[in-house]
Amino acid sequence: MSDAKIKGPASYFPSIEKTYGKPIEHWMGLIDAKSGMKHLEIVTWLKADHGLGHGHANALVAQALARKSHD
């Protein structure tokens, strides 16, 4: 088992799953469907339509967009 501490946006994921009761892939799917929108626009949408806090929404969007740029 690794003792490496998770860093970056993924460090929020356990809290996001616990707080909102949905797996990270659920949120990634919603964000992926918002292609063409800018980072902050998606953050604002997650906060307004899904009740996420700013930090959680920002972490999800950062991860999703970084993942998409590597595809």
MOPAC internal coordinates of N, CA, C and O (Angstrom, degrees):
PM7 1SCF
backbone

  N    0.0000 0     0.00 0     0.00 0    0    0    0
  C    1.4517 1     0.00 0     0.00 0    1    0    0
  C    1.5305 1   108.92 1     0.00 0    2    1    0
  O    1.2310 1   120.93 1   -42.28 1    3    2    1
  N    1.3204 1   115.83 1   137.72 1    3    2    1
  C    1.4557 1   120.89 1  -177.60 1    5    3    2
  C    1.5210 1   111.18 1   -86.11 1    6    5    3
  O    1.2310 1   120.79 1   -37.64 1    7    6    5
  N    1.3201 1   116.10 1   142.36 1    7    6    5
  C    1.4504 1   121.41 1   175.81 1    9    7    6
  C    1.5299 1   111.47 1   -98.20 1   10    9    7
  O    1.2310 1   120.69 1  -172.66 1   11   10    9
  N    1.3416 1   116.28 1     7.34 1   11   10    9
  C    1.4567 1   120.66 1  -178.59 1   13   11   10
  C    1.5237 1   110.11 1   -65.42 1   14   13   11
  O    1.2310 1   121.18 1   -47.79 1   15   14   13
  N    1.3124 1   115.36 1   132.21 1   15   14   13
  C    1.4618 1   120.67 1   179.40 1   17   15   14
  C    1.5245 1   108.81 1   -83.24 1   18   17   15
  O    1.2310 1   120.99 1   -45.03 1   19   18   17
  N    1.3215 1   115.71 1   134.97 1   19   18   17
  C    1.4657 1   120.53 1   178.00 1   21   19   18
  C    1.5212 1   108.03 1   -71.36 1   22   21   19
  O    1.2310 1   121.25 1   -45.40 1   23   22   21
  N    1.3184 1   115.22 1   134.60 1   23   22   21
  C    1.4575 1   121.09 1  -178.63 1   25   23   22
  C    1.5175 1   110.18 1  -121.35 1   26   25   23
  O    1.2310 1   121.10 1   -12.19 1   27   26   25
  N    1.3026 1   115.50 1   167.81 1   27   26   25
  C    1.4561 1   121.07 1   176.13 1   29   27   26
  C    1.5184 1   112.64 1    73.34 1   30   29   27
  O    1.2310 1   120.80 1    18.99 1   31   30   29
  N    1.3423 1   116.07 1  -161.01 1   31   30   29
  C    1.4658 1   120.28 1  -176.64 1   33   31   30
  C    1.5292 1   113.92 1   -54.80 1   34   33   31
  O    1.2310 1   120.23 1   144.81 1   35   34   33
  N    1.3237 1   117.17 1   -35.19 1   35   34   33
  C    1.4687 1   120.49 1  -177.46 1   37   35   34
  C    1.5212 1   112.73 1   -63.55 1   38   37   35
  O    1.2310 1   120.10 1   160.75 1   39   38   37
  N    1.3240 1   117.41 1   -19.25 1   39   38   37
  C    1.4660 1   119.51 1   179.13 1   41   39   38
  C    1.5353 1   111.67 1   -65.90 1   42   41   39
  O    1.2310 1   120.22 1   160.30 1   43   42   41
  N    1.3166 1   117.18 1   -19.70 1   43   42   41
  C    1.4581 1   122.28 1   178.03 1   45   43   42
  C    1.5303 1   112.86 1   -84.02 1   46   45   43
  O    1.2310 1   119.66 1   163.59 1   47   46   45
  N    1.3182 1   118.26 1   -16.41 1   47   46   45
  C    1.4607 1   121.61 1  -169.06 1   49   47   46
  C    1.5232 1   114.85 1   -59.76 1   50   49   47
  O    1.2310 1   118.62 1   135.46 1   51   50   49
  N    1.3320 1   120.23 1   -44.54 1   51   50   49
  C    1.4683 1   117.97 1   178.40 1   53   51   50
  C    1.5409 1   112.54 1   -58.84 1   54   53   51
  O    1.2310 1   120.58 1   139.73 1   55   54   53
  N    1.3152 1   116.49 1   -40.27 1   55   54   53
  C    1.4564 1   121.12 1   179.05 1   57   55   54
  C    1.5220 1   111.20 1   -67.75 1   58   57   55
  O    1.2310 1   120.20 1   141.17 1   59   58   57
  N    1.3109 1   117.22 1   -38.83 1   59   58   57
  C    1.4712 1   121.42 1   179.08 1   61   59   58
  C    1.5252 1   109.77 1   -63.07 1   62   61   59
  O    1.2310 1   120.48 1   133.17 1   63   62   61
  N    1.3305 1   116.68 1   -46.83 1   63   62   61
  C    1.4612 1   119.88 1  -179.66 1   65   63   62
  C    1.5264 1   111.19 1   -63.38 1   66   65   63
  O    1.2310 1   120.18 1   139.17 1   67   66   65
  N    1.3093 1   117.27 1   -40.83 1   67   66   65
  C    1.4621 1   121.48 1  -179.60 1   69   67   66
  C    1.5321 1   110.96 1   -68.47 1   70   69   67
  O    1.2310 1   120.37 1   135.67 1   71   70   69
  N    1.3092 1   116.90 1   -44.33 1   71   70   69
  C    1.4614 1   121.87 1  -175.49 1   73   71   70
  C    1.5257 1   112.72 1   -69.47 1   74   73   71
  O    1.2310 1   120.30 1   137.33 1   75   74   73
  N    1.3339 1   117.03 1   -42.67 1   75   74   73
  C    1.4648 1   120.28 1  -172.03 1   77   75   74
  C    1.5333 1   113.51 1  -105.77 1   78   77   75
  O    1.2310 1   120.30 1   173.05 1   79   78   77
  N    1.3412 1   117.03 1    -6.95 1   79   78   77
  C    1.4590 1   120.77 1   173.84 1   81   79   78
  C    1.5175 1   115.87 1    70.32 1   82   81   79
  O    1.2310 1   120.37 1  -160.84 1   83   82   81
  N    1.3109 1   116.90 1    19.16 1   83   82   81
  C    1.4679 1   121.53 1   179.18 1   85   83   82
  C    1.5274 1   108.74 1  -127.00 1   86   85   83
  O    1.2310 1   120.38 1   -34.57 1   87   86   85
  N    1.3378 1   116.88 1   145.43 1   87   86   85
  C    1.4693 1   119.04 1   177.22 1   89   87   86
  C    1.5331 1   111.20 1   -69.93 1   90   89   87
  O    1.2310 1   120.90 1   -22.17 1   91   90   89
  N    1.2856 1   115.88 1   157.83 1   91   90   89
  C    1.4689 1   121.14 1  -179.00 1   93   91   90
  C    1.5299 1   111.04 1   -58.03 1   94   93   91
  O    1.2310 1   120.21 1   142.84 1   95   94   93
  N    1.3260 1   117.21 1   -37.16 1   95   94   93
  C    1.4694 1   119.52 1  -179.89 1   97   95   94
  C    1.5245 1   112.14 1   -62.30 1   98   97   95
  O    1.2310 1   119.91 1   151.24 1   99   98   97
  N    1.3236 1   117.78 1   -28.76 1   99   98   97
  C    1.4731 1   120.81 1   174.50 1  101   99   98
  C    1.5291 1   109.63 1   -59.61 1  102  101   99
  O    1.2310 1   121.42 1   130.39 1  103  102  101
  N    1.3299 1   114.90 1   -49.61 1  103  102  101
  C    1.4644 1   119.90 1  -178.84 1  105  103  102
  C    1.5267 1   111.87 1   -66.77 1  106  105  103
  O    1.2310 1   120.46 1   142.12 1  107  106  105
  N    1.3450 1   116.73 1   -37.88 1  107  106  105
  C    1.4652 1   120.13 1   178.72 1  109  107  106
  C    1.5279 1   110.35 1   -62.20 1  110  109  107
  O    1.2310 1   120.45 1   140.37 1  111  110  109
  N    1.3200 1   116.74 1   -39.63 1  111  110  109
  C    1.4592 1   120.63 1   177.98 1  113  111  110
  C    1.5214 1   112.23 1   -62.83 1  114  113  111
  O    1.2310 1   120.76 1   136.61 1  115  114  113
  N    1.3251 1   116.15 1   -43.39 1  115  114  113
  C    1.4630 1   119.63 1   177.87 1  117  115  114
  C    1.5242 1   111.06 1   -62.77 1  118  117  115
  O    1.2310 1   120.79 1   137.04 1  119  118  117
  N    1.3168 1   116.10 1   -42.96 1  119  118  117
  C    1.4649 1   120.35 1  -179.27 1  121  119  118
  C    1.5187 1   110.63 1   -67.66 1  122  121  119
  O    1.2310 1   120.08 1   138.35 1  123  122  121
  N    1.3234 1   117.45 1   -41.65 1  123  122  121
  C    1.4679 1   120.74 1   178.55 1  125  123  122
  C    1.5260 1   111.65 1   -58.61 1  126  125  123
  O    1.2310 1   120.36 1   147.95 1  127  126  125
  N    1.3184 1   116.91 1   -32.05 1  127  126  125
  C    1.4635 1   121.23 1   179.69 1  129  127  126
  C    1.5313 1   112.24 1   -72.26 1  130  129  127
  O    1.2310 1   120.42 1   169.87 1  131  130  129
  N    1.3093 1   116.80 1   -10.13 1  131  130  129
  C    1.4654 1   121.57 1  -179.47 1  133  131  130
  C    1.5257 1   111.84 1  -100.69 1  134  133  131
  O    1.2310 1   120.39 1  -149.29 1  135  134  133
  N    1.3178 1   116.85 1    30.71 1  135  134  133
  C    1.4622 1   119.64 1  -179.50 1  137  135  134
  C    1.5261 1   109.43 1   -58.12 1  138  137  135
  O    1.2310 1   121.22 1   -35.99 1  139  138  137
  N    1.2867 1   115.26 1   144.01 1  139  138  137
  C    1.4531 1   121.19 1  -177.98 1  141  139  138
  C    1.5184 1   113.12 1    96.70 1  142  141  139
  O    1.2310 1   120.59 1   163.31 1  143  142  141
  N    1.3253 1   116.48 1   -16.69 1  143  142  141
  C    1.4608 1   119.96 1   176.64 1  145  143  142
  C    1.5244 1   109.62 1   -88.77 1  146  145  143
  O    1.2310 1   120.85 1   -28.07 1  147  146  145
  N    1.3050 1   115.98 1   151.93 1  147  146  145
  C    1.4556 1   121.39 1   178.56 1  149  147  146
  C    1.5265 1   110.13 1   -82.32 1  150  149  147
  O    1.2310 1   121.43 1   -18.57 1  151  150  149
  N    1.3247 1   114.87 1   161.43 1  151  150  149
  C    1.4618 1   122.71 1  -177.32 1  153  151  150
  C    1.5336 1   111.75 1   -47.95 1  154  153  151
  O    1.2310 1   120.31 1   123.23 1  155  154  153
  N    1.3065 1   117.01 1   -56.77 1  155  154  153
  C    1.4642 1   120.52 1  -175.66 1  157  155  154
  C    1.5248 1   112.22 1   -66.59 1  158  157  155
  O    1.2310 1   120.26 1   148.83 1  159  158  157
  N    1.3160 1   117.11 1   -31.17 1  159  158  157
  C    1.4701 1   120.03 1   176.69 1  161  159  158
  C    1.5338 1   110.31 1   -63.90 1  162  161  159
  O    1.2310 1   120.51 1   139.38 1  163  162  161
  N    1.3208 1   116.63 1   -40.62 1  163  162  161
  C    1.4620 1   120.47 1   179.43 1  165  163  162
  C    1.5286 1   110.15 1   -70.03 1  166  165  163
  O    1.2310 1   120.25 1   139.25 1  167  166  165
  N    1.3224 1   117.13 1   -40.75 1  167  166  165
  C    1.4681 1   121.14 1   176.62 1  169  167  166
  C    1.5282 1   109.39 1   -57.77 1  170  169  167
  O    1.2310 1   120.40 1   132.30 1  171  170  169
  N    1.3105 1   116.83 1   -47.70 1  171  170  169
  C    1.4626 1   121.74 1  -179.54 1  173  171  170
  C    1.5267 1   110.75 1   -61.30 1  174  173  171
  O    1.2310 1   120.09 1   138.32 1  175  174  173
  N    1.3120 1   117.43 1   -41.68 1  175  174  173
  C    1.4664 1   122.41 1   178.33 1  177  175  174
  C    1.5304 1   111.28 1   -63.04 1  178  177  175
  O    1.2310 1   120.20 1   134.83 1  179  178  177
  N    1.3373 1   117.22 1   -45.17 1  179  178  177
  C    1.4644 1   120.10 1   178.83 1  181  179  178
  C    1.5220 1   111.45 1   -61.58 1  182  181  179
  O    1.2310 1   120.79 1   139.96 1  183  182  181
  N    1.3071 1   116.09 1   -40.04 1  183  182  181
  C    1.4628 1   120.44 1   179.36 1  185  183  182
  C    1.5249 1   110.77 1   -66.81 1  186  185  183
  O    1.2310 1   120.14 1   133.35 1  187  186  185
  N    1.3310 1   117.34 1   -46.65 1  187  186  185
  C    1.4613 1   121.79 1  -175.10 1  189  187  186
  C    1.5285 1   112.46 1   -73.16 1  190  189  187
  O    1.2310 1   120.51 1   134.64 1  191  190  189
  N    1.3230 1   116.62 1   -45.36 1  191  190  189
  C    1.4704 1   120.06 1  -172.68 1  193  191  190
  C    1.5211 1   114.37 1   -91.74 1  194  193  191
  O    1.2310 1   120.31 1   158.62 1  195  194  193
  N    1.3373 1   117.01 1   -21.38 1  195  194  193
  C    1.4671 1   119.64 1  -174.67 1  197  195  194
  C    1.5274 1   113.45 1  -124.13 1  198  197  195
  O    1.2310 1   120.14 1   178.92 1  199  198  197
  N    1.3321 1   117.33 1    -1.08 1  199  198  197
  C    1.4507 1   121.26 1   174.61 1  201  199  198
  C    1.5204 1   116.07 1    72.77 1  202  201  199
  O    1.2310 1   120.02 1  -161.34 1  203  202  201
  N    1.3203 1   117.56 1    18.66 1  203  202  201
  C    1.4634 1   119.89 1   178.62 1  205  203  202
  C    1.5204 1   110.06 1   -75.06 1  206  205  203
  O    1.2310 1   121.05 1   -30.17 1  207  206  205
  N    1.3250 1   115.60 1   149.83 1  207  206  205
  C    1.4541 1   121.02 1   172.14 1  209  207  206
  C    1.5208 1   109.34 1   -73.82 1  210  209  207
  O    1.2310 1   120.60 1   -18.63 1  211  210  209
  N    1.3072 1   116.46 1   161.37 1  211  210  209
  C    1.4656 1   120.71 1  -177.06 1  213  211  210
  C    1.5298 1   112.05 1   -59.24 1  214  213  211
  O    1.2310 1   119.83 1   132.36 1  215  214  213
  N    1.3138 1   117.94 1   -47.64 1  215  214  213
  C    1.4632 1   120.47 1  -177.68 1  217  215  214
  C    1.5162 1   112.47 1   -62.00 1  218  217  215
  O    1.2310 1   120.41 1   137.68 1  219  218  217
  N    1.3230 1   116.83 1   -42.32 1  219  218  217
  C    1.4612 1   120.46 1   178.76 1  221  219  218
  C    1.5226 1   111.18 1   -66.25 1  222  221  219
  O    1.2310 1   120.46 1   134.01 1  223  222  221
  N    1.3227 1   116.74 1   -45.99 1  223  222  221
  C    1.4630 1   120.31 1   179.17 1  225  223  222
  C    1.5275 1   110.68 1   -61.57 1  226  225  223
  O    1.2310 1   120.35 1   136.17 1  227  226  225
  N    1.3042 1   116.94 1   -43.83 1  227  226  225
  C    1.4571 1   121.54 1  -179.51 1  229  227  226
  C    1.5307 1   111.45 1   -62.29 1  230  229  227
  O    1.2310 1   120.35 1   137.57 1  231  230  229
  N    1.3214 1   116.93 1   -42.43 1  231  230  229
  C    1.4650 1   120.98 1   179.80 1  233  231  230
  C    1.5205 1   110.91 1   -63.77 1  234  233  231
  O    1.2310 1   120.33 1   136.60 1  235  234  233
  N    1.3342 1   116.98 1   -43.40 1  235  234  233
  C    1.4663 1   120.53 1   179.47 1  237  235  234
  C    1.5216 1   111.36 1   -63.07 1  238  237  235
  O    1.2310 1   120.51 1   134.50 1  239  238  237
  N    1.3247 1   116.62 1   -45.50 1  239  238  237
  C    1.4640 1   120.41 1  -178.83 1  241  239  238
  C    1.5230 1   110.56 1   -65.85 1  242  241  239
  O    1.2310 1   119.90 1   137.01 1  243  242  241
  N    1.3091 1   117.79 1   -42.99 1  243  242  241
  C    1.4677 1   120.87 1   178.92 1  245  243  242
  C    1.5242 1   110.52 1   -58.99 1  246  245  243
  O    1.2310 1   120.32 1   135.14 1  247  246  245
  N    1.3113 1   117.00 1   -44.86 1  247  246  245
  C    1.4676 1   121.03 1   179.93 1  249  247  246
  C    1.5175 1   110.95 1   -65.96 1  250  249  247
  O    1.2310 1   120.23 1   135.36 1  251  250  249
  N    1.3288 1   117.16 1   -44.64 1  251  250  249
  C    1.4571 1   120.78 1  -178.07 1  253  251  250
  C    1.5230 1   111.32 1   -63.47 1  254  253  251
  O    1.2310 1   120.39 1   135.54 1  255  254  253
  N    1.3135 1   116.85 1   -44.46 1  255  254  253
  C    1.4593 1   120.08 1  -178.99 1  257  255  254
  C    1.5241 1   111.74 1   -69.92 1  258  257  255
  O    1.2310 1   120.10 1   143.89 1  259  258  257
  N    1.3219 1   117.42 1   -36.11 1  259  258  257
  C    1.4677 1   120.60 1   176.76 1  261  259  258
  C    1.5272 1   109.84 1   -65.96 1  262  261  259
  O    1.2310 1   120.73 1   138.60 1  263  262  261
  N    1.3040 1   116.20 1   -41.40 1  263  262  261
  C    1.4670 1   121.23 1   178.71 1  265  263  262
  C    1.5154 1   110.79 1   -63.70 1  266  265  263
  O    1.2310 1   120.97 1   139.08 1  267  266  265
  N    1.3210 1   115.75 1   -40.92 1  267  266  265
  C    1.4687 1   120.90 1  -178.98 1  269  267  266
  C    1.5285 1   111.13 1   -66.82 1  270  269  267
  O    1.2310 1   120.25 1   144.49 1  271  270  269
  N    1.3325 1   117.12 1   -35.51 1  271  270  269
  C    1.4610 1   120.32 1  -178.32 1  273  271  270
  C    1.5261 1   111.69 1   -72.00 1  274  273  271
  O    1.2310 1   120.21 1   165.17 1  275  274  273
  N    1.3428 1   117.21 1   -14.83 1  275  274  273
  C    1.4583 1   121.61 1   178.44 1  277  275  274
  C    1.5217 1   112.45 1   -95.04 1  278  277  275
  O    1.2310 1   120.39 1   175.41 1  279  278  277
  N    1.3354 1   116.86 1    -4.59 1  279  278  277
  C    1.4776 1   120.08 1  -179.86 1  281  279  278
  C    1.5075 1   111.41 1   -75.98 1  282  281  279
  O    1.2310 1   120.10 1   180.00 1  283  282  281

